[in-house]
Amino acid sequence: MSKNKKEKNRSTKGDYATYHKTEVFCKCSECTGECGPKGKSVPKWKEREHRKKEAERKKAPRMCPESIKTIETLAAHQQLESAPDMDVDGFDIGESWNDLPDVGSEVPSVERMIEETSGVSASGDLAPDPQLTTLPADDDFADDLCSVISKELPAALDTDVDIDSIPDDGQDDLMSLDGGHETVEICATEPSNGIDDNSSQAPVVPTHTHNPQMHLEDAITHETTVEGELVLELPRPPSVVLAAASPHWFWKVILLLIVWLNLHYHLPHLACTLILKITRHILVGLTVLAPDEKVAGSLNTVFNHLDIKDNFDIHPVCPVCHRIYPHDSQGDAKCLNCSEPLFEPSASRTKPRPHLQCPQNPLSNAILRLLSRAGIEEELDAWCCHVPEPGKRASIQDGEIWKTIKGNDGKLFFDNNSERPNKDELRIGITLGFDGAVVMQERTARASCQIVLRTCRHICGIYRPRNLMVFGITPGPKEFDSDELQFFMKNYVDNLISLYENGIMVKTPNYPNGCRVRMILVAVCCDHPALCKVCGFGGHRKEEGFCTRCHIKRSELKTRDAMDYDKFPPRYGEEHTKRAQEYLDLNEKEREAFFKLHSARYFELSRLKYFDPVRMSVIDPMHSFLLGIIRCHWYDSWIQTNTIRKRTDKNERELDQIHNYLTTFEMPNWVGCLPEQVGYPAGGLLTSDEWKGLALVFCPIVFCYLEDTFSMAGVVPKGHRYIRESINAKKGDDKPSTKPIPQMHPSAPDNFLKLAAALKIILGRSFRDADIPRAKELLRNYLMEYLELYPDDVKPTHHWVTHIFDQLQDYGPVYNFWTFLFERLNKVLKSYSTNNHSNGEIEVTFMRAFQKDVALRDMLENLNAASDMQESSTEDELLSEAVRIILATDGDTRGTVASLAHEMDQATEDFDARFSLGASAFTTLSQQQQDQLMKFYESSYPNAKVVSRAASTNAIDPNFLNSRARTFTHIIVDGRRILPSSSLNNASSSLVQADIGGRCYVGQVMSIISHVQRHISREITLLEIRWLKEKLDVDMRDWVK
């Protein structure tokens, strides 16, 4: 052969070898079952072999009875798919069905595996001798049984199974929906996985076995029956879970750390597996871990060992009409309305994949997760001991809704009378939030909406995000309209009805034999567009019915009556509910005409017999005041119209003067800090906290210094927004005239200050009924004057806020019902890594990540709390210290679920705390602090006879001053976090005001200490304060007249 031919053949062989070694994604049933719909990355030659085997399997004849494998063989084959390299009792499972032994070979049965692991047979009895059982000749039964075994086996084998079969391609595996390793779902039969597109049969009715009263996986909870009623048990405590995960304290820390890194820092699955295996290798080398000891080798195994699993349902959604169908629907099911297939046709999938899907978390699941937290039962039941202060409203328990809402028996649902029946029942009130979020995906945007529930509780914790119960998230790419949303709401209302009428029986720490838990919806808290969708109202553009509280027409908005109270006929909940039922009975064409006439649609919440859609639909004060009226006044009426002018190339104007004053401000951390360029595009959009700080703090103070600039020498016609600097000024002349004419009307600053004074009462943490008339007068005067000054800027919000005082009477302070916390979830959703998922996958990803983060945080905080309440060993102390170190890194994350928890735990959560101390450490007191303590004890506890350590004494047993004390990082008083500081230049969060003997003093907190002294029975907490001075009163009457 010539040289050229040899080289050509060599080159051809090289190209041929390179081609067959090229990595491609295999989509055979085995690879997709192992790695999800994307398939498994394998060489090209192996992908061809898989395709050949797949074709041979499809052509294979129906199996006869003699060829049916035993239950043991099926179990071994399914275990092959989830753990290819697993060694079971010395038997090495191969990579092919042909490698399995014959029926008579010694393959351990599933029952035997379970018995060897737990000592109990699969049926619950003592384990009998293993018997080989032959299955009947039914392919469907074999497939179903194989599916069941594959999902029961890992939970049964526990630590003896290492699920390590999911590769990492650089993306977060939390996005995978078909991996099958994070959801443990035990079912009797497996749905069909194919759809015959050519069949002309009628649509298959989706089956539904979901019980709204209880839907929990056996892997998460257990259930018993007492007197014929189902009694649910809470998930295992964290200490029990960790004890079952590993006997070694250091390996427990590693498991917690791996999950924390994955959820909070997006550490990929492959990196987690690498850390686990290298760490095990190191520990074996250090002889602290036995070489043959089984430990977790993958992230999914760690999740299983820590009992952190999916706790929600994935429902198929019709891609055309958006009807929601049961999560256990058959794979060939079609929409009953439009005959559209619900699932993608696929012969290789063991579990059918919906065209469109949405996650929903049944309320019974959420209740059990909530009750599993340490101390939560007492907090939820604290309303029973609430004693209201006459004339003061400080919580939702002081509102009329809480006091008057009825239960299923016709009696008060929240009755704290000592003689009330059913004292042992745990009754929970919740508020519902619904909001949309737009998530950017490459060049497109998709909108999702989530239904979020929040518990109404009397003591601290209401603002913690982990106390939110996310019921479900609607799929994108567009928001559901009002009618489509009701399909999504149906399961939620079914849950509410069941929990209201029957409740569920749950074994709790306080009631080990079980107590009944009931739940009731107290309020719907949304922005106005979402509120109209949820409760069937018309939008703000409707001529009739744009207000949810009264019958005002859109054409009457810019009138004095619209800015006043009770000038229009009120709307009634019974009437609106009746209209909603009438709407449901009409056809599509008739519904549009009906809605145009009555501004009412059908809404699922109308099935709740206690729900008043008018009274219990809250007009959100955050959107109405902070993002509505304040923003409109500042931006639309002042900035957009140059009433407050921006600088030119050569001169500074009023807006720059405001910026100069802002740079000198030193404000506490609980006041939103304004950006330096507020009012300019570079300042960006302000948040609700920043608008609140602008209206209540900055503007009232700055206006005093800019009074000369804002005052008017002449008279400006009312309604005139602004005038030119000078009548004789030329176009383009930037030089100010010798007598500049200010832009703002003389009454405009006073008008804004009336709004600020009214909001000080309306937005307070608590208020007295005697203050309401003053607030109503201030708000009314503000609205009337604003209508005269800026009639073109009046919005529907200016009318809606006239109903705020009815809501304050029904629900107490705004902190009980505004949507601050619900809105924070949008921030997390928008910043989460989506990997361009679609068809509901991004919504499932968010639900999964949020639930896992909440479960992990619950475990860490329960462990941290348990360590403080009881004496522990050295190993337990090391574990607790590691937990505290992990939790301390919470502030290092941004744009994740962790950042949501961190921000709320350190800021918004403080709103709900009356008194709380921060972290502490023992330190030695300085000589100056010891001298101050001596003066305190001599004046307050003279009988203790405390002696200074520097003094000489002849006493037999002198009571020397203890020179050690606990020093705290902060203290929370009435929702304000006070940080000690010894600096004279940075004291923004250390300034306090104290009432002493009826007189008001202000000072700076330098340190917070807690001191224990002999002969004094209690530990004393003290503040070290510098320059405590009496506060001077300032006459504010001219500001709010």
URRANOR-V330622 format. One line per field, one symbol per residue. ss: DSSP state (H for helix, E for strand, C for the rest). psi: psi as a letter, one per 30 degrees, with the letter a starting at -180 (. if undefined). burial: + if it has 24 or more other C-alpha atoms within 12 Angstrom, else -. A space follows every 10 residues. Layout:
BEGIN
ss->???
psi->???
burial->???
END
This chain:
BEGIN
ss->CCHHHHHHHH HHHHHHHHHH HCEEEECCHH HHHHHCCCCE EEEHHHHHHH HHHHHHHHHC CCCCHHHCCE HHHHHHHHHH HHCCCCEECC EECCCCHHHC CCCCCCCCCH HHHHHHHHCE CCCCCECCCC CCCECCCCHH HHHHHHHHHH HHHHHHHHHH CCCCCCCCCC CCHHHCCCCC CCCCCCCCCC CCCCCCCCCC CCCECCCCCC CCCCCCCCCC CCEEEECCEE EEECCCCHHH HHHHHCCCHH HHHHHHHHHH HHHHHCCCHH HHHHHHHHHH HHHHHCCCCC CCCCCCCCHH HHHHHCCCCC CCEEEEECCC CCCECCCCCC CCEECCCCCC ECECCCCCCC CCCECEEEEE CCHHHHHHHH HCCCCHHHHH CHHHHCCCCC CEECCHHHCH HHHHCECCCC CECCCCCCCC CCCCCEEEEE EEEEEEEEEE ECCEEEEEEE EEEEEECCCC CCCCHHHEEE EEEECCCCCC CHHHHHHHHH HHHHHHHHHH HCCEEEECCC CCCCEEEEEE EEEEEECHHH HHHHHCECCC CCCECCCCCE CCEHHHCCCC CCCCCCCCCE CCHHHHHHHH HHHHCCCHHH HHHHHHHHCE CCCHHHHCCC CCCCCCEEEC HHHHHHHHHH HHHHHHHHHC CCCCCCCCCC CCCHHHHHHH HHCCCCCCCC CCCCCCCCCC HHHCCCCHHH HHHHHHHHHH HHHHHCHHHH CCCCCCCCCC CCCCCCCCCC CCCCCCCCCC CCCCCCCHHH HHHHHHHHHH HHCCCCEEHH HHHHHHHHHH HHHHHHHHHC HHHCCHHHHH HHHHHHHHHH HCCHHHCCCH HHHHHHHHHH HCCCCCCCCC HHHHHHHHHH HHHHHHHHHH HHHHHHHHHC CCCHHHHHHH HHHHHHHHHH HHCCCCHHHH HHHHHHCHHH HHCCEEECCE EEEECCHHHH HHHHHHHHHH CHHHCEECCC CCCCCCCCEE CCCEEEEECC EEECCEEECC CCCCCCCCCC EEEEEECCEE EEEEEEEEEE ECCCCCCCCE EEEEEEEEEE CCCCCCCCCC C
psi->kleeeeeeee eeeeeeeeef fkkljkhlee eefegaffak jlleeeeeee eeeeeeeefk lkkleffkll eeeeeeeefe efiegkjjhf jjkagkeffk lleflikkle eeeeefefgk lffflkklkk kkkkllijee eeeeeeeeef feeeeefcff kjjhgjlkgf lkfffkfgeg ffkjjjlelk lkglkjffkg llkkkkljgk jffkjkkffe llklkjhgkk kkkllkleee eeefekfkee feeeeeeeee eeefghklee eeeeeeeeee eeeefggfkk egkklkglee eeeeeghjlk hlkjkkkkfe fhkklkfgll fgklkfeggk kflkkkffkf kkkleklkkk jkeeeeeeee ffkkffeeef gfffgkjkkk gkjflfffle eeffklafgf lkeijgkfgk lhffkjkkkl kkkkllkkkk jcglkkklkk jkkkkjlfal ffgkffgkjj elkklaflkk aeeeefeefe eeeeeeeefe eeakkkjlef iffklkklkk keljjlleee eeeegglllf fkekgfkffl iklefgehle efglkhflkl lkeeeeeeee eeeeflleef eeeeeeefhk lkkefffjff kjfeegjkjk feeeeefdee eeeeeefeee ggejlllaff kkaeeeeeee eeffkjllfg kkkklehkfl effakkleee eeeeefeeee eefefgeeef lkeakkkkfk elllekegkl kfjfkllfik jlfkkffeee eefeeeeefe eeglfllkff feeeeeeeee eeeeeeeeei ffgklfefee ffgefeeeee falfffglge eeffeeeeef fkjfhhlahf eeeeeeeeee eeeeeeeeee eeeeeefffl klleeeeeee eeeeeeffgf ffkkgleeee eeeeefdeff fgkekkkall kklkkleeee eeeeeeeeee ifffhkkkff lklgkeikil kjgklkkkel kkjhgkjkkk kgkffigegg klkkjjhgkk llakkeljlk kkkkgkflkk klkjklhjlk kkkkjgeffg .
burial->---------- ---------- ----++++++ ++++++++++ +----++--+ ---------- -------+++ ++++++++++ ++++-+-+-- --+------+ ------++++ +++++++--- -+-------- ----+----- -+++++++++ ++++++++++ ++++++++-- -+++++++++ ++++++--++ +++++----- ---+-+---- -+++++++++ +-+------+ +++++++++- ++-+++--++ ++++++++++ ++++++++++ +++-+++-++ ---------- ---+++++++ ++++++++++ +++++++++- ++++++++++ +++++---++ ++++++++++ ++++++++++ ++++++++++ ++++++++++ +-++-+---- -+++++++++ +++-+++--- --++++---- ---+++++++ ++++++++++ -----+++++ ++++++++++ ++++++++++ ++++++++++ ++++++++++ ++++++++++ ++++++++-- ---+++++++ ++++++++++ ++++++++++ -+-+++++++ ++++-+++++ -++++--+-- +-+--++-++ --++------ +--++--+++ ++++++++++ ++++++++++ ++++++++++ +++++++++- ++++++---- --+++++++- -+--+--+++ ++++++-++- -----+++++ ++++++++++ +++--++-++ +--------- +++++----- ---------- ++++++++++ ++++++++++ +++++++++- ++-+++++++ ++++++++++ +-++++++++ ++++++++++ ++++++++++ ++++++++++ ++++-+++++ ++++++++++ ++++++++++ ++++-++--- -----+--++ ++++-++--+ --+-++++++ ++++++++++ +++--+++-- ----+---++ --++--+--- ----++++-- --------++ +++-++++++ ++--++++++ +-----++++ +++------- --++++++++ +++------- -++++----- --------++ -
END
